[in-house]
Amino acid sequence: MKVNCIIIDDEPWALDLLEDFIKKVPYLNLVARCEGPVEAFPYFEKGEIDLVLLDIRMPDLSGTQFLKVLNKKPAVIFVTAHNEFAVEGFELDAVDYLLKPVSFDRFMAAVNKAYEFIGFRKAKTTLRKDDDFLFIKTSHKIQKIFYSDILYLEGLKDYTKIHLVDSKKPFVTLQSLKYFESRLPHEEFIRIHRSYIISLRKVDTVSRKAVLLGETELPCSEHYRNLLYSIIGEKL
């Protein structure tokens, strides 16, 4: 999947740095670099932008003000030297928040999260309606499992436990959690931890460090937390 992105920043050195980083990531396609929001508006009107790397403090129109007036909002990574804007950025459902000067490893962590988030969005338009189940190999047989019956999946090294809503005993299969992450519909399931994928439909409560599914509480790691908040924010 190619991700069309745009950089908006009033500092040329920041534009140069981010452009250099983007060129190193195969799935990123830089559509434009702009020194201000006004210059960037035409690209968003065409509807071709998946991701924006956006400075916050700029002349005439701030990054947060710009984001609020967009009709169709892309995934957003705020890039700024002012950490006091972090809370406001996350309230606008930013995928991540980077402080200048940005290191390449921190940049990669942010764009990887954005890539996952954009994948969730695009999956909504490509998911076949009749794909509501999967088959797994377990205990020398092949088992059919409906998506609606899945509570969560638990990854344990090279195998996965699939916990169902109405079953105390999970199914165990010799497939990695990564395998199921690529197979399950992204609009219904989300990874919240290196060891857990949950059904969004079964979520009752989300706190800063945990997710509650009925009587089951699972940890939510920092790496996946912002993505989860972004998905939930779209449904508020």
GUBASE-819679 format. One line per 8 residues: number of its first residue (from 1); for each residue y, z, x of N, C-alpha, C, CB. Coordinates in Angstrom, 2 decimals. Each point is the difference from the previous one (the first is absolute). Glycine has a CB too. Layout:
// GUBASE-819679
NUM = Y Z X Y Z X Y Z X Y Z X | ...
// end
This chain:
// GUBASE-819679
1 = -1.19 0.00 0.84 1.19 0.00 -0.84 1.25 0.00 0.88 -1.25 1.22 -1.83 | 2.13 -2.17 1.60 1.27 -0.06 0.70 1.05 0.81 -0.75 -0.59 -2.27 0.93 | 1.40 2.98 -0.19 1.06 0.82 -0.59 1.35 -0.56 0.42 -1.50 2.05 0.00 | 2.26 -2.56 -0.96 1.35 -0.50 0.28 0.97 1.18 0.07 -0.52 -2.20 -1.16 | 1.21 2.32 2.28 0.88 1.15 0.16 1.40 -0.43 0.43 -1.99 1.39 0.59 | 2.92 -0.47 -0.78 1.39 -0.23 0.36 0.55 1.28 0.63 0.30 -1.71 -1.87 | 0.58 1.57 2.84 0.65 1.15 0.64 1.46 0.00 -0.42 -1.61 -0.06 1.99 | 2.10 1.25 -2.39 1.42 0.14 -0.34 0.55 1.18 0.80 -0.33 -0.96 -2.35
9 = 1.25 0.66 3.28 0.57 1.04 0.86 1.32 -0.52 0.57 -2.32 0.94 0.58 | 3.31 -0.09 -0.48 1.30 -0.45 0.51 0.10 0.13 1.52 1.02 0.65 -2.17 | -2.09 -0.20 2.81 0.00 0.15 1.46 -0.87 -1.09 0.63 0.36 2.49 -0.22 | 0.23 -3.42 0.98 -0.76 -1.11 0.59 -1.18 0.44 0.85 2.09 -1.28 -0.01 | -1.93 2.38 0.76 -1.10 0.44 0.86 -1.21 0.44 -0.84 1.67 0.72 1.75 | -1.41 -0.14 -2.93 -1.08 0.42 -0.88 -0.71 -1.22 -0.60 1.26 2.13 -0.53 | -0.48 -3.15 0.18 -0.58 -1.24 -0.50 -0.89 -0.64 1.05 1.99 -0.33 -1.48 | -1.52 0.30 2.72 -0.76 -0.59 1.10 -1.32 0.73 0.21 2.15 -0.72 1.09
17 = -2.08 2.06 -1.09 -1.20 0.81 0.23 -1.04 -0.22 -1.09 1.40 1.70 1.19 | -0.96 -1.64 -2.44 -0.94 -0.16 -1.12 -0.56 -1.42 -0.06 1.25 1.77 -1.26 | -0.42 -2.75 1.57 -0.50 -1.39 0.03 -1.08 -0.15 1.07 2.25 -0.83 -0.80 | -2.04 1.44 1.95 -0.99 -0.05 1.07 -1.31 0.67 -0.44 1.85 0.00 1.72 | -1.75 1.14 -2.39 -1.20 0.69 -0.50 -0.73 -0.85 -1.02 1.11 2.20 0.40 | -0.38 -2.81 -1.32 -0.60 -0.81 -1.06 -0.78 -1.18 0.58 1.85 0.68 -1.54 | -1.33 -1.28 2.57 -0.67 -1.15 0.63 -1.35 0.37 0.60 2.25 -0.97 0.48 | -2.45 2.24 -0.22 -1.26 0.46 0.60 -1.08 0.30 -1.04 1.32 0.94 1.87
25 = -0.95 -0.97 -3.15 -0.94 0.35 -1.07 -0.40 -1.27 -0.75 1.02 2.32 -0.24 | -2.28 -2.74 0.34 -0.42 -1.30 -0.56 0.24 -0.17 -1.49 -1.68 -0.04 1.76 | 1.57 1.10 -2.54 0.12 -0.16 -1.44 1.45 0.06 -0.51 -2.25 1.00 -0.18 | 3.21 -0.75 1.07 1.40 0.04 -0.41 0.67 -1.35 0.23 0.08 2.45 0.53 | 0.67 -2.90 -1.52 0.77 -1.24 0.11 1.46 0.33 -0.24 -1.97 -1.41 -0.78 | 2.79 1.30 1.81 1.42 0.32 -0.12 0.74 -1.15 -0.68 -0.13 1.46 2.05 | 0.63 -1.21 -3.25 0.74 -1.01 -0.76 1.44 -0.07 0.46 -1.50 0.38 -1.96 | 2.12 0.79 2.21 1.40 0.02 0.41 0.36 1.35 0.61 0.57 -1.67 -1.80
33 = 0.48 1.66 2.62 0.62 1.23 0.49 1.46 -0.04 -0.42 -1.60 0.19 2.00 | 2.05 0.87 -2.63 1.35 0.00 -0.58 0.78 1.22 0.49 -0.86 -1.21 -2.04 | 2.15 1.01 2.26 0.85 1.08 0.48 0.61 0.82 -1.13 0.49 -1.38 1.99 | -0.90 1.10 -3.22 0.49 0.78 -1.14 -0.70 -0.40 -1.27 2.20 0.24 1.12 | -2.18 0.62 -2.14 -0.67 -0.28 -1.26 0.50 -1.24 -0.72 -0.36 2.41 -0.18 | 1.66 -2.65 0.20 0.56 -1.15 -0.71 -0.61 -1.30 0.52 2.15 1.26 -0.38 | -2.29 -1.35 1.68 -0.60 -1.17 0.62 -1.46 -0.19 -0.42 1.55 0.29 1.93 | -2.21 0.81 -2.28 -1.44 -0.05 -0.31 -0.31 -0.34 -1.45 -0.32 1.66 1.80
41 = 1.27 -1.48 -2.71 -0.25 -0.18 -1.43 -0.69 -1.32 -0.36 1.99 1.41 -0.38 | -1.56 -2.57 0.93 -0.63 -1.26 -0.40 -1.51 -0.05 0.23 2.14 -1.08 0.51 | -2.61 1.75 0.54 -1.44 -0.02 0.29 -0.79 0.76 -1.07 0.51 -0.15 2.46 | 0.08 1.21 -3.00 -0.69 0.76 -1.03 0.04 -0.71 -1.35 0.58 2.10 1.22 | 0.44 -2.88 -1.45 0.10 -0.76 -1.25 -1.09 -1.06 -0.08 2.47 0.40 -0.04 | -2.90 -0.88 1.19 -1.08 -0.99 0.04 -1.36 0.64 -0.23 1.36 -1.38 1.56 | -1.43 2.70 -1.45 -1.25 0.72 -0.25 -1.06 -0.17 1.06 0.50 -0.24 -2.34 | -0.07 -0.02 3.58 -0.98 -0.29 1.05 -0.20 1.15 0.98 0.61 -2.38 -0.23
49 = 0.03 3.51 0.00 -0.05 1.12 0.94 -0.98 1.07 -0.47 2.38 -0.46 0.65 | -3.37 0.76 0.21 -0.97 1.06 -0.30 0.43 1.35 0.58 -1.81 -1.74 -0.03 | 2.50 1.69 1.18 0.33 1.23 0.73 1.41 -0.10 0.59 -2.44 0.37 0.53 | 3.20 0.71 -0.65 1.32 0.05 0.63 0.07 1.21 0.92 1.06 -1.16 -1.99 | -0.61 0.92 3.21 0.30 1.07 0.94 1.51 0.21 -0.07 -1.99 -0.55 1.54 | 2.39 1.67 -2.08 1.36 0.17 -0.50 0.72 1.19 0.64 -0.74 -1.04 -2.14 | 1.89 0.75 2.75 0.86 1.08 0.48 0.66 0.66 -1.22 0.43 -1.21 2.23 | -0.03 2.46 -2.08 0.62 0.70 -1.12 1.52 -0.01 0.09 -2.02 1.44 -0.16
57 = 2.55 -1.00 1.28 1.46 0.10 0.15 0.56 -1.31 0.52 -0.18 2.47 0.42 | 0.80 -3.24 -1.34 0.62 -1.27 0.35 1.33 -0.13 -0.71 -2.26 -1.06 0.36 | 3.18 0.24 0.17 1.30 -0.19 -0.66 -0.15 -0.69 -1.36 1.09 -0.15 2.26 | -0.16 0.39 -3.15 0.09 -0.65 -1.31 -1.09 0.46 -0.98 0.99 -1.96 1.16 | -2.25 1.84 -0.76 -1.10 0.36 -0.90 -1.11 0.66 0.80 0.57 -1.91 -1.56 | -0.93 3.12 1.20 -1.05 0.70 0.74 -1.37 -0.56 -0.37 1.41 2.08 0.09 | -2.40 -1.78 0.73 -1.35 -0.47 -0.28 -0.54 0.52 -1.31 -0.38 -0.12 2.43 | 0.65 1.38 -2.75 -0.50 0.57 -1.25 0.71 -0.62 -1.20 -0.52 2.14 1.19
65 = 1.81 -2.39 -1.07 0.74 -0.66 -1.09 -0.54 -1.41 -0.24 2.05 1.35 0.55 | -2.30 -2.06 0.54 -0.54 -1.35 -0.08 -1.35 -0.01 -0.72 1.20 -0.59 2.13 | -2.05 1.53 -1.76 -1.33 0.05 -0.60 0.07 0.27 -1.50 -0.90 0.81 2.18 | 1.83 0.02 -2.59 0.12 0.36 -1.42 0.42 -1.18 -0.88 0.58 2.31 0.71 | 0.12 -3.28 -0.15 0.48 -1.12 -0.82 -0.97 -1.19 0.00 2.32 0.73 0.49 | -3.37 -0.68 0.29 -0.97 -1.09 0.00 -0.83 0.04 -1.28 -0.09 0.05 2.52 | -0.10 -1.20 -3.15 -0.82 -0.07 -1.21 -1.48 0.16 0.31 1.72 -1.48 -1.04 | -2.17 0.77 2.05 -1.39 0.08 0.41 -0.04 0.60 1.40 -0.65 -2.01 -1.43
73 = 0.15 3.22 1.52 0.05 0.73 1.27 -1.24 -0.29 0.86 1.36 1.79 -1.12 | -1.13 -2.16 2.38 -1.11 -0.18 0.92 -0.45 1.36 0.55 0.84 -2.30 0.61 | -1.88 2.29 0.21 -0.34 1.21 0.75 1.13 0.25 1.00 -2.52 -0.40 -0.27 | 2.86 1.67 0.48 1.15 0.34 0.83 -0.38 0.98 1.11 1.50 -0.39 -1.96 | -1.05 0.07 3.17 -0.05 0.94 1.11 1.44 0.21 0.45 -2.36 -0.74 0.74 | 2.86 1.95 -0.91 1.34 0.31 0.47 -0.02 0.22 1.51 0.59 1.03 -2.24 | 0.40 -1.61 2.91 0.14 0.14 1.45 1.43 0.46 0.28 -1.76 -1.82 0.47 | 1.92 3.05 0.00 1.34 0.55 0.15 0.05 1.06 1.09 0.43 -0.46 -2.41
81 = 0.76 0.73 2.88 0.19 1.05 1.01 0.33 1.34 -0.65 0.79 -1.74 1.61 | -0.75 1.79 -2.93 0.47 1.20 -0.69 -1.12 0.59 -0.85 2.34 -0.92 -0.04 | -2.98 1.97 0.55 -1.15 0.56 -0.72 0.38 0.78 -1.25 -1.15 0.11 2.17 | 2.44 0.13 -2.39 0.40 0.71 -1.21 -0.20 -0.84 -1.26 1.66 1.26 1.36 | -1.92 -2.57 -1.17 -0.21 -0.87 -1.15 -1.48 -0.12 -0.38 2.04 -1.26 0.67 | -2.91 1.98 0.03 -1.44 -0.16 -0.22 -0.41 0.31 -1.44 -0.35 0.59 2.38 | 0.85 0.51 -2.93 -0.39 0.39 -1.35 0.41 -1.06 -1.01 0.21 2.41 0.65 | 1.04 -2.90 -0.54 0.47 -1.04 -0.91 -0.83 -1.26 0.13 2.31 0.94 0.13
89 = -2.72 -1.25 1.09 -0.82 -1.18 0.22 -1.33 0.08 -0.71 1.11 -0.29 2.18 | -1.77 1.43 -2.09 -1.30 0.16 -0.65 0.13 0.09 -1.52 -0.82 1.15 2.05 | 1.95 -0.66 -2.53 0.23 0.01 -1.44 0.09 -1.42 -0.56 1.19 2.19 0.23 | -0.85 -3.13 0.63 0.06 -1.41 -0.40 -1.32 -0.71 0.26 2.45 -0.01 0.47 | -3.50 0.80 -0.26 -1.36 -0.52 0.18 -0.16 -0.85 1.25 -0.24 0.04 -2.45 | 0.93 0.34 3.52 -0.20 -0.69 1.27 -1.43 0.24 0.50 2.47 0.24 0.55 | -3.05 -1.28 0.04 -1.33 0.14 0.57 0.03 0.91 1.23 -0.60 -2.28 -0.86 | 1.68 2.17 1.63 0.13 0.85 1.19 1.46 0.06 0.41 -2.34 -0.60 0.76
97 = 2.60 1.46 0.23 1.37 0.28 0.44 -0.04 0.12 1.52 0.62 1.18 -2.19 | 0.05 -2.08 2.89 -0.03 -0.03 1.46 1.35 0.40 0.57 -1.74 -1.79 -0.06 | 1.70 2.64 1.09 1.23 0.42 0.67 0.22 -0.81 1.27 -0.27 2.32 -0.95 | 1.50 -2.78 1.13 0.36 -0.74 1.21 0.16 0.98 1.17 1.15 -1.80 -1.38 | -1.49 1.37 2.58 -0.64 -1.28 0.35 -1.49 0.02 -0.36 1.67 -0.31 1.88 | -2.14 -0.77 -2.45 -1.36 -0.07 -0.52 -0.97 -0.44 1.10 0.90 -0.52 -2.30 | -2.01 1.24 2.44 -1.03 -0.41 0.94 -0.95 -0.98 -0.69 0.16 2.22 1.24 | -0.87 -3.02 -0.46 -0.87 -1.01 -0.59 -1.17 0.64 -0.74 0.64 -1.58 1.81
105 = -1.21 2.66 -1.28 -1.14 0.62 -0.68 0.41 0.58 -1.35 -1.02 0.51 2.23 | 2.22 0.07 -2.31 0.47 0.54 -1.27 0.31 -1.15 -0.98 0.95 2.03 1.20 | -0.42 -3.13 -0.68 0.25 -1.18 -0.81 -1.30 -0.53 -0.59 1.99 -0.56 1.43 | -3.05 0.49 -0.61 -1.28 -0.50 -0.47 -0.59 0.88 -1.09 -0.39 -0.98 2.26 | 0.53 2.28 -2.11 -0.51 0.91 -1.04 0.69 -0.26 -1.32 -0.49 1.72 1.74 | 1.79 -1.97 -1.69 0.78 -0.25 -1.22 -0.37 -1.33 -0.65 1.86 1.35 0.96 | -1.94 -2.41 -0.17 -0.27 -1.30 -0.60 -1.45 -0.11 -0.48 1.74 -1.01 1.48 | -2.65 1.75 -0.85 -1.38 0.03 -0.49 -0.07 0.64 -1.38 -0.84 0.11 2.37
113 = 1.61 0.96 -2.58 0.06 0.61 -1.32 0.61 -0.96 -1.01 0.19 2.28 1.06 | 0.84 -2.99 -0.64 0.64 -0.97 -0.89 -0.98 -1.12 -0.36 2.23 0.54 1.03 | -3.03 -0.96 -0.06 -0.99 -1.06 -0.23 -0.99 0.43 -1.08 0.24 -0.76 2.40 | -0.70 2.01 -2.33 -0.92 0.52 -1.02 0.67 0.03 -1.37 -1.15 1.38 1.76 | 2.38 -0.91 -1.79 0.73 0.11 -1.27 0.20 -1.37 -0.64 1.16 2.05 0.87 | -0.78 -3.04 -0.07 0.20 -1.35 -0.51 -1.32 -0.59 -0.49 1.95 -0.31 1.57 | -3.03 0.65 -0.87 -1.33 -0.44 -0.44 -0.34 0.53 -1.38 -0.72 -0.10 2.38 | 1.08 1.39 -2.64 -0.22 0.58 -1.32 0.75 -0.80 -1.06 -0.31 2.27 1.03
121 = 1.55 -2.59 -0.74 0.82 -0.73 -0.97 -0.59 -1.38 -0.31 2.03 1.22 0.83 | -2.38 -1.93 0.21 -0.48 -1.37 -0.19 -1.37 -0.04 -0.66 1.31 -0.68 1.99 | -2.09 1.74 -1.77 -1.33 0.05 -0.62 0.08 0.03 -1.52 -0.85 1.19 2.02 | 1.96 -0.69 -2.55 0.16 0.09 -1.45 -0.03 -1.38 -0.65 1.33 2.09 0.31 | -0.89 -3.11 0.42 0.06 -1.34 -0.57 -1.24 -0.83 0.29 2.46 0.11 0.24 | -3.34 0.39 0.64 -1.17 -0.79 0.38 -1.32 0.63 -0.45 1.30 -0.81 1.94 | -1.26 2.07 -2.37 -1.24 0.67 -0.39 -0.59 -0.63 -1.26 0.86 2.13 1.04 | -2.12 -2.49 -1.01 -0.68 -0.55 -1.16 -0.31 1.12 -0.98 -0.97 -1.85 1.38
129 = 1.23 1.60 -2.66 -0.19 1.04 -1.01 -1.45 0.40 -0.16 2.00 -0.87 -1.15 | -2.94 -0.02 1.44 -1.41 0.32 -0.20 -0.61 0.71 1.20 -0.17 -1.96 -1.50 | 0.94 2.14 2.57 -0.50 0.73 1.17 0.24 1.49 -0.20 0.44 -1.98 1.50 | -1.27 2.61 -2.32 0.18 1.42 -0.28 -1.16 0.84 0.52 1.32 -0.62 -2.01 | -2.10 0.08 2.93 -1.13 0.74 0.55 -0.36 -0.54 1.38 -0.85 0.47 -2.33 | 0.00 0.26 3.02 -0.55 -0.47 1.27 -1.45 0.45 0.10 2.28 0.08 1.11 | -3.01 -0.69 -0.16 -1.37 0.39 0.27 -0.06 0.61 1.40 -0.90 -1.82 -1.52 | 0.11 2.89 1.67 -0.19 0.61 1.31 -1.49 0.21 0.26 2.25 1.14 -0.17
137 = -2.61 -1.11 1.42 -1.37 0.33 0.40 -0.08 1.50 0.24 -0.35 -2.29 1.02 | -0.55 2.95 -1.73 -0.15 1.44 0.14 -1.43 0.42 -0.32 2.43 0.32 -0.58 | -3.02 0.52 1.42 -1.36 0.53 -0.23 -1.02 -1.10 -0.30 1.04 2.10 -0.85 | -1.04 -3.14 1.67 -0.96 -1.11 -0.10 0.10 -0.77 -1.32 -1.50 1.31 1.47 | 2.68 -1.29 -2.08 0.21 -0.79 -1.22 1.44 -0.48 -0.04 -1.78 1.30 -1.22 | 2.05 -2.20 0.30 1.37 -0.50 -0.18 0.55 0.60 -1.29 -0.52 -2.16 1.24 | 1.67 2.82 -1.11 0.59 0.72 -1.12 1.30 -0.66 -0.45 -1.04 2.12 0.84 | 1.18 -2.30 -2.14 1.23 -0.52 -0.57 0.93 1.16 -0.34 -1.21 -2.02 -0.92
145 = 2.48 1.93 1.34 0.97 1.06 -0.26 1.27 -0.62 -0.58 -0.94 1.42 1.88 | 1.37 -0.91 -3.02 1.23 -0.47 -0.62 1.20 0.71 0.65 -1.22 -0.47 -2.19 | 2.30 -0.27 2.41 1.20 0.58 0.58 0.49 1.20 -0.81 0.63 -2.26 0.91 | -0.75 2.16 -2.23 0.51 1.06 -0.88 -0.76 1.31 0.16 0.70 -1.77 -1.59 | -1.90 1.71 2.18 -0.82 1.22 0.19 0.29 0.69 1.33 -1.77 -1.04 -1.42 | 2.48 0.37 2.31 0.23 0.55 1.34 1.14 1.01 -0.02 -0.84 -2.14 1.02 | 0.58 3.33 -0.48 1.04 1.01 0.17 0.66 -0.16 1.36 -1.26 1.58 -1.51 | 0.44 -1.57 2.57 0.52 -0.25 1.35 -1.15 -0.37 0.93 1.90 1.60 -0.39
153 = -1.55 -2.15 1.54 -0.96 -0.35 1.03 0.29 0.82 1.24 -0.25 -2.34 -0.92 | -0.81 2.79 1.55 0.12 0.85 1.18 -0.69 -0.67 1.19 0.07 2.07 -1.45 | 0.69 -2.35 2.49 -0.56 -0.65 1.18 -0.52 1.00 1.00 1.55 -1.88 -0.35 | -2.78 1.66 0.81 -0.64 0.88 0.99 -0.64 -0.88 1.07 -0.42 1.81 -1.73 | 1.17 -2.03 2.82 -0.44 -0.87 1.09 -0.36 -1.38 -0.53 -0.85 2.00 1.27 | -0.43 -2.39 -1.22 -0.38 -1.36 -0.36 -0.51 -0.12 -1.44 -0.55 -0.37 2.37 | 0.68 1.41 -3.17 -0.42 -0.11 -1.39 1.04 0.62 -0.92 -2.41 0.07 0.72 | 2.24 -0.31 -2.00 0.99 0.44 -0.99 -0.70 0.67 -1.18 1.54 -1.86 0.68
161 = -0.95 2.95 -1.14 -0.43 0.65 -1.24 0.92 -0.45 -1.13 -0.92 2.01 1.27 | 0.33 -2.49 -2.36 0.78 -0.41 -1.16 -0.18 1.05 -1.09 -0.26 -2.47 0.59 | 1.34 3.20 -0.85 -0.04 1.08 -0.98 0.42 -0.56 -1.36 0.51 1.74 1.78 | -1.35 -1.51 -2.78 0.27 -0.50 -1.35 0.51 1.11 -0.90 -1.77 -1.75 0.31 | 2.40 1.36 -1.40 0.62 0.96 -0.92 -1.04 0.91 -0.64 1.81 -1.65 -0.44 | -2.90 1.09 -0.04 -0.97 0.77 -0.76 -1.30 0.27 0.76 0.98 -0.98 -2.04 | -0.89 1.05 3.34 -1.20 0.25 0.80 0.30 0.99 1.12 -0.85 -2.30 -0.54 | 0.05 3.35 0.64 0.20 1.00 1.05 -0.52 -0.49 1.35 -0.16 1.79 -1.72
169 = -0.77 -2.74 1.69 -0.58 -0.52 1.23 0.58 -1.37 0.31 -2.13 1.29 -0.43 | 2.80 -1.46 1.58 0.58 -1.31 0.33 -1.04 -0.99 0.46 2.10 1.14 0.61 | -1.77 -2.42 -0.74 -0.82 -1.05 0.59 0.39 -0.13 1.48 -0.21 -1.23 -2.24 | -0.79 1.05 3.09 0.24 -0.15 1.43 -0.42 -1.40 0.42 -0.34 2.48 0.41 | 1.21 -3.18 0.30 -0.31 -1.36 0.42 0.42 -0.22 1.45 0.28 -0.81 -2.37 | -1.00 -0.02 3.07 0.28 -0.28 1.41 1.07 -1.08 0.13 -2.36 0.66 0.62 | 3.51 -0.38 -1.16 1.17 -0.86 0.14 1.18 0.91 0.35 -0.90 -1.74 -1.66 | 1.78 1.22 2.50 1.14 0.81 0.43 1.05 0.09 -1.11 -0.43 -0.68 2.37
177 = 1.31 1.67 -2.26 1.10 0.13 -0.95 0.94 -1.21 0.09 -0.16 2.51 0.17 | 0.30 -3.06 1.02 0.83 -1.19 0.20 -0.53 -1.18 -0.82 0.59 0.80 2.30 | -1.90 -0.90 -2.39 -0.62 -1.06 -0.79 0.42 0.11 -1.46 -1.96 -0.06 1.58 | 1.89 1.26 -2.13 0.38 0.18 -1.41 1.50 -0.15 -0.21 -1.96 1.52 -0.28 | 2.74 -1.16 1.28 1.45 -0.18 -0.09 0.35 -1.47 -0.21 0.34 2.02 1.47 | -1.10 -2.90 -0.85 0.27 -1.43 -0.14 -0.60 -0.59 -1.28 0.05 -0.16 2.49 | -1.07 0.82 -3.04 -0.68 -0.52 -1.18 0.59 0.49 -1.32 -2.03 -0.12 1.37 | 2.46 1.36 -1.42 0.49 0.57 -1.26 1.37 -0.55 -0.37 -1.31 2.08 0.47
185 = 1.59 -2.23 -1.77 1.31 -0.53 -0.42 1.13 0.93 0.42 -1.10 -1.14 -1.94 | 2.08 0.59 2.62 1.08 0.80 0.57 0.92 0.62 -1.06 -0.11 -1.46 1.99 | 0.08 0.92 -3.19 0.85 0.58 -1.03 -0.66 1.22 -0.65 0.97 -2.27 -0.42 | -2.24 2.51 0.72 -0.71 1.12 -0.61 -0.40 1.08 1.00 -0.82 -1.57 -1.72 | 0.70 1.20 2.99 -0.48 0.94 1.01 0.95 0.01 1.20 -2.38 -0.37 -0.74 | 2.54 1.55 1.32 0.90 0.14 1.15 -0.58 0.98 1.00 1.99 -0.53 -1.46 | -1.80 0.22 2.71 -0.45 0.91 1.07 1.08 1.05 0.22 -1.37 -1.83 1.10 | 0.97 3.11 -1.07 0.95 1.09 0.18 -0.26 0.78 1.29 0.22 0.16 -2.48
193 = -1.31 -0.53 3.17 -0.42 0.76 1.19 -1.00 -0.88 0.72 0.37 2.29 -1.10 | -0.58 -2.04 2.38 -0.98 -0.82 0.72 -1.40 0.15 -0.59 1.38 0.24 2.08 | -1.62 0.83 -2.85 -1.32 0.25 -0.56 -0.10 -0.21 -1.51 -0.31 1.60 1.82 | 1.44 -1.93 -2.50 -0.05 -0.06 -1.46 0.75 -1.20 -0.59 -0.17 2.47 0.03 | -0.47 -3.09 -1.02 0.64 -0.97 -0.88 -0.14 0.56 -1.41 -0.50 -2.02 1.54 | 1.57 2.02 -2.31 -0.04 0.58 -1.34 0.27 -1.05 -1.07 0.73 2.18 0.95 | -1.16 -1.86 -2.17 0.35 -0.82 -1.16 1.35 0.47 -0.51 -2.45 -0.38 -0.61 | 3.43 -0.50 0.56 1.33 0.37 -0.48 -0.05 0.48 -1.45 1.00 -1.67 1.58
201 = -1.91 1.12 -2.37 -0.09 0.38 -1.40 -0.47 1.44 -0.18 -0.46 -2.38 -0.55 | -0.20 2.93 1.56 -0.55 1.35 -0.12 0.93 1.06 0.57 -2.26 -0.98 0.11 | 3.41 0.58 0.42 0.92 0.96 0.62 0.71 0.83 -1.09 0.34 -1.58 1.97 | -0.38 2.89 -1.80 0.70 0.90 -0.91 1.31 0.52 0.60 -2.20 0.66 -0.97 | 2.14 -0.27 2.25 1.17 0.59 0.65 0.06 -0.45 1.45 -0.10 1.99 -1.53 | 1.33 -2.25 2.00 0.23 -0.35 1.40 0.99 0.99 0.59 -0.47 -2.46 -0.45 | 0.09 3.11 1.54 0.92 0.86 0.73 0.22 -0.60 1.38 -0.78 2.07 -1.28 | 1.51 -1.38 2.12 0.33 -0.58 1.30 -1.23 -0.20 0.89 2.23 1.09 -0.17
209 = -3.22 -0.20 0.06 -1.14 -0.08 0.90 -1.34 -0.20 -0.70 1.28 1.43 1.53 | -1.27 -1.56 -2.86 -1.27 -0.10 -0.70 0.13 -0.79 -1.30 -0.68 2.19 0.99 | -0.47 -2.67 -1.47 -0.09 -0.70 -1.27 -1.09 0.69 -0.82 0.78 -2.22 1.02 | -0.49 2.46 -2.29 -0.96 0.67 -0.88 -0.55 -1.00 -1.00 1.21 2.19 0.26 | -2.55 -2.30 -0.28 -0.71 -0.85 -0.95 -0.91 0.92 -0.81 0.09 -2.07 1.54 | 0.36 2.45 -2.72 -0.76 0.97 -0.77 -0.04 1.32 0.75 -1.37 -1.83 -1.03 | 0.16 2.31 1.35 -0.17 1.24 0.75 -0.16 -0.24 1.49 -1.04 1.00 -2.02 | 1.14 -2.24 2.44 -0.21 -0.34 1.42 1.35 -0.20 0.69 -2.21 -1.07 -0.55
217 = 2.43 1.82 1.62 1.21 -0.13 0.80 -0.33 -0.66 1.33 1.01 2.04 -1.11 | -0.29 -3.11 1.44 -0.24 -0.73 1.23 1.27 -0.04 0.84 -1.77 -1.39 -1.13 | 1.63 1.44 2.45 1.19 -0.05 0.86 0.63 -1.39 0.01 -0.99 1.81 1.42 | 2.32 -1.83 -1.33 0.74 -1.25 0.12 0.74 0.04 1.35 0.27 -0.24 -2.55 | -0.64 -0.64 3.46 0.58 0.05 1.35 1.37 -0.66 0.03 -2.31 -0.02 0.97 | 3.08 0.39 0.02 1.37 -0.51 0.13 0.03 -1.52 0.13 0.65 2.16 1.06 | -1.66 -2.72 -0.39 -0.03 -1.45 0.23 -0.02 -0.78 -1.31 -1.21 0.42 2.15 | 0.54 0.11 -3.19 -0.15 -0.72 -1.26 0.93 0.52 -1.11 -2.36 -0.45 0.64
225 = 3.05 1.57 -0.38 0.76 0.68 -1.06 1.12 -0.88 -0.57 -0.53 2.17 1.09 | 1.30 -2.81 -0.22 1.14 -0.80 -0.48 -0.46 -1.19 -0.83 1.29 0.70 2.01 | -2.43 -1.28 -1.62 -0.54 -1.11 -0.78 -0.40 0.48 -1.40 -0.80 -1.11 2.12 | 0.15 2.27 -2.19 -0.38 0.56 -1.30 1.23 0.26 -0.85 -2.03 1.03 1.04 | 3.07 -0.44 -0.44 1.23 0.28 -0.75 0.64 -1.30 -0.49 0.35 2.08 1.37 | -0.42 -3.13 -0.57 0.58 -1.28 -0.40 -0.74 -0.58 -1.21 0.69 -0.41 2.38 | -2.01 0.49 -2.37 -0.80 -0.51 -1.11 0.30 0.79 -1.27 -1.80 -0.73 1.60 | 1.83 2.06 -1.47 0.29 0.84 -1.16 1.41 -0.25 -0.51 -1.59 1.73 0.87
233 = 2.53 -1.93 0.04 1.38 -0.25 -0.38 0.15 -1.23 -0.88 0.71 1.08 2.11 | -1.56 -2.10 -1.88 0.07 -1.20 -0.83 -0.43 0.26 -1.44 -0.43 -1.36 2.05 | -0.33 2.44 -2.26 -0.53 0.29 -1.33 0.80 1.05 -0.75 -2.22 -0.59 0.87 | 3.28 1.13 -0.22 0.82 1.02 -0.66 0.90 -0.62 -1.05 -0.06 1.39 2.08
// end
